[in-house]
Amino acid sequence: MDLQTLQAKALAAREVAHTVGDITYRLRLPTPHEVLLAAHHTGVVGQPAGAAYMVLMRAVLEAAIVGWQGLRVCHVLPDDADGQTPLAWERGAVALVLDSRPADAKALADVLSDRMAERAAAFEAAAKN
């Protein structure tokens, strides 16, 4: 297997889908290294745990969203005349969507946190075998 194929399979293995209402979000679980980089990038290292966790989780969530289906302009701009127009996934739109849909952001952060813990536990169990 060549490196490009291996990398593609490794990324795909970290992807999960989660549906909130009529929108399906595709998340890519971050590696521990990616979480560490996000912590340093956001400046939360050494900060009080509660606020630091929220800032870090938001940064990790923004990076983890790699796609969506069912999202429309009206989900971000409720009064827009083109509201039923599908909103294509773009990296730059992720923060805007999360800011417009705080309940989705919370649900996705919870799913991401749970899945990251499950993945870490699976790696730990495999290392013991």
C-alpha positions in Angstrom: 0.0 0.0 0.0 1.5 3.4 -0.9 1.6 6.3 1.5 -1.2 8.3 -0.1 -3.6 5.3 0.1 -2.5 4.7 3.7 -3.1 8.3 4.7 -6.5 8.4 3.0 -7.6 5.2 4.8 -6.3 6.6 8.1 -8.3 9.8 7.7 -11.4 8.0 6.7 -11.2 5.7 9.7 -11.3 8.8 12.0 -14.5 10.1 10.4 -18.0 9.9 12.0 -21.3 11.3 11.0 -23.8 12.8 13.4 -27.3 14.1 12.5 -28.8 17.1 14.3 -32.4 17.6 13.1 -32.2 17.6 9.3 -28.5 18.3 9.1 -25.8 15.6 9.0 -22.4 16.8 10.0 -19.2 14.8 9.2 -16.6 15.0 11.8 -13.0 13.8 11.7 -11.7 12.8 15.2 -8.5 14.7 16.0 -5.4 13.0 17.0 -3.9 13.8 20.4 -1.2 15.7 18.6 -3.8 17.8 16.8 -5.5 18.6 20.2 -2.2 19.6 21.6 -1.5 21.9 18.7 -5.0 23.4 19.1 -4.3 24.0 22.8 -1.1 25.9 22.0 -2.7 27.8 19.1 -5.6 29.0 21.3 -3.4 29.9 24.2 -5.3 27.8 26.7 -2.2 26.0 28.1 -1.9 27.0 31.7 -5.4 28.7 31.9 -8.1 27.8 34.4 -9.7 24.5 33.3 -13.3 25.4 32.7 -12.9 28.3 30.3 -9.8 26.7 28.7 -11.8 23.5 28.0 -14.6 25.5 26.3 -12.1 27.5 24.1 -10.1 24.4 23.3 -13.2 22.3 22.4 -14.5 24.9 20.1 -11.2 25.1 18.3 -11.0 21.3 18.0 -14.7 21.2 16.8 -14.1 23.8 14.2 -11.2 21.7 12.8 -13.1 18.4 13.1 -16.1 19.4 10.9 -15.1 18.2 7.5 -18.5 18.2 5.8 -22.3 18.5 6.1 -25.5 17.7 4.3 -28.9 19.3 4.6 -27.5 22.7 5.7 -29.3 25.6 4.0 -28.8 29.3 4.0 -31.9 29.7 6.2 -30.0 27.8 9.0 -27.5 30.7 9.1 -29.7 33.6 7.8 -33.3 32.9 8.8 -34.8 35.9 6.9 -32.8 35.5 3.7 -34.8 35.3 0.5 -32.6 32.4 -0.8 -33.1 30.6 2.5 -33.7 27.1 0.9 -30.5 27.2 -1.1 -28.1 24.5 0.1 -25.0 25.8 1.9 -22.0 24.0 0.5 -19.3 23.0 3.0 -16.4 25.3 3.1 -13.7 25.4 5.8 -14.3 29.2 6.2 -18.1 28.7 6.9 -17.7 26.3 9.8 -17.3 29.0 12.5 -20.3 31.0 11.1 -22.5 27.9 11.2 -21.5 27.0 14.7 -22.1 30.6 15.9 -25.5 30.5 14.2 -26.5 27.1 15.6 -25.2 26.9 19.2 -27.4 23.9 20.0 -25.7 22.0 17.1 -22.3 23.2 18.3 -23.1 21.8 21.8 -24.4 18.5 20.5 -21.4 18.1 18.1 -18.9 18.9 20.9 -20.5 16.3 23.1 -20.4 13.7 20.3 -16.8 14.6 19.5 -15.7 14.4 23.1 -17.4 11.0 23.6 -15.9 9.6 20.3 -12.5 10.8 21.2 -12.6 9.1 24.5 -13.9 5.9 22.9 -11.0 6.0 20.3 -8.4 6.6 23.1 -9.8 3.7 25.1 -9.7 1.4 22.0 -6.1 2.3 21.4 -5.2 1.7 25.0 -6.9 -1.7 25.0 -5.1 -2.6 21.8 -1.8 -1.6 23.3 -2.3 -4.0 26.3 -2.9 -7.0 24.0 
